Amino acid sequence: MKLSKLLQDKRYLFWALQFAGWTAWGVSFYLGVLFWGKLPNDYLIYLPVVSTIGMLLTLPLRALYRYMWEMSAIRRLVAVVFASYLAGCVWMASRSWVFYNMFPERRKPKYEDYDGIEKLVAYFDGATTASWVILVWSGLYFGIKYYMLLQEERQRGLKALSMAHEAQLKMLRYQLNPHFLFNTLNAISTLILDKDTQLANTMVTRLSRFLRYSLDNDPMQKVTVDEEVEALRLYLDIEKVRFDERLKLKFDIDSDAKNALMPSLLLQPLVENAIKYAIAQAVNGGTIAIEAKTFGNDLLLAVIDDGPGIDSLHNPQSRSSSGVGLGNCRERLQELYGSEQSFRLSHTEPHGLTINIRIPLERADKAKA
């Protein structure tokens, strides 16, 4: 089992901290005695024994603190102080008994004159100091436990936020299918009504290929530009049936951009939007160009058409407001990249619309590493 997994288990973490804490106390106590006086023989054996006694005494304290976790703060504080002092007394008595049995030559002369209760009380000399050590342990126990609970709550919050974020992205991604299907099925219906069954059958076949790709593709996984272009060609195979020579295509994909990562099926609604406004409404059709290049740490994407363009550069939403494509892409980019992306509409010379997208550059080979 790896160390990170061990530390995630509360039982292993508790014992690891116990061992580390009491070892640190033993070392510091040893150095203190070494500095202030001469060490007795076998003192290195005595300290581990005393540390082990202290460690064992804190186990009932742990059970007590867990039992009274739901108590009010005042009651817990009183219980902690009382329990720490009681544990300190027991620990001090145990230390004294071990010390004076391991090193009888170092007994104080006055202890030899004590009998019964007086001798028992003598063993509790320094109990206040010992209780401070236990009280520090108690403070660390509560502090670490509260910190771990806070981290667990934070992790739950992050997980909930991540799930909401993922649900939003999936909703935006799957929102494309009904919109696209409506347009395609409407075109197939028209072909059937016109009794062009062969063309309708071709379109259904190509639609099934595109939907297979769409459904098999995880909307949370990014794809390379090369894969996105291939998916776009599947979609354009369908549109080619409808528009034939009226739809002209240009692909300008830099070799350096082919293995760059991007959201799956991001360009399809943009091309669909261009077909709806630039190709379908023009008697002679038109041209749609798709570009991809890298610039510094950014991936630059563009969808360009030579249609009527936007009504006014001062109101770039006038054209996109009638469809879900552009708005959907904006939201997906915002969800995925926040302020590190840009989505801009501009005029194409001499006429048409250019959609420019800038996203952080990620490489497929690095993502797999």
HELIX and SHEET records of a PDB file:
HELIX    1   1 LEU A    3  GLN A    8  1                                   6    
HELIX    2   2 LYS A   10  TRP A   36  1                                  27    
HELIX    3   3 TYR A   43  TYR A   67  1                                  25    
HELIX    4   4 ALA A   73  MET A  102  1                                  30    
HELIX    5   5 PRO A  104  ARG A  106  5                                   3    
HELIX    6   6 PRO A  109  GLU A  112  1                                   4    
HELIX    7   7 GLY A  116  ALA A  122  1                                   7    
HELIX    8   8 ALA A  127  TYR A  174  1                                  48    
HELIX    9   9 LEU A  176  LEU A  193  1                                  18    
HELIX   10  10 THR A  197  ASP A  216  1                                  20    
HELIX   11  11 VAL A  225  PHE A  243  1                                  19    
HELIX   12  12 ASP A  244  ARG A  246  5                                   3    
HELIX   13  13 SER A  255  ALA A  257  5                                   3    
HELIX   14  14 GLN A  268  ALA A  274  1                                   7    
HELIX   15  15 ILE A  275  ILE A  279  3                                   5    
HELIX   16  16 GLN A  317  SER A  320  1                                   4    
HELIX   17  17 GLY A  325  TYR A  337  1                                  13    
HELIX   18  18 GLY A  338  GLU A  340  5                                   3    
HELIX   19  19 ALA A  364  LYS A  368  1                                   5    
SHEET    1   A 2 LYS A 222  THR A 224  0                                        
SHEET    2   A 2 LEU A 261  PRO A 263 -1                                        
SHEET    1   B 5 LEU A 247  ILE A 253  0                                        
SHEET    2   B 5 GLY A 286  PHE A 295  1                                        
SHEET    3   B 5 ASP A 298  ASP A 305 -1                                        
SHEET    4   B 5 LEU A 353  PRO A 360 -1                                        
SHEET    5   B 5 SER A 342  HIS A 347 -1                                        
END                                                                             
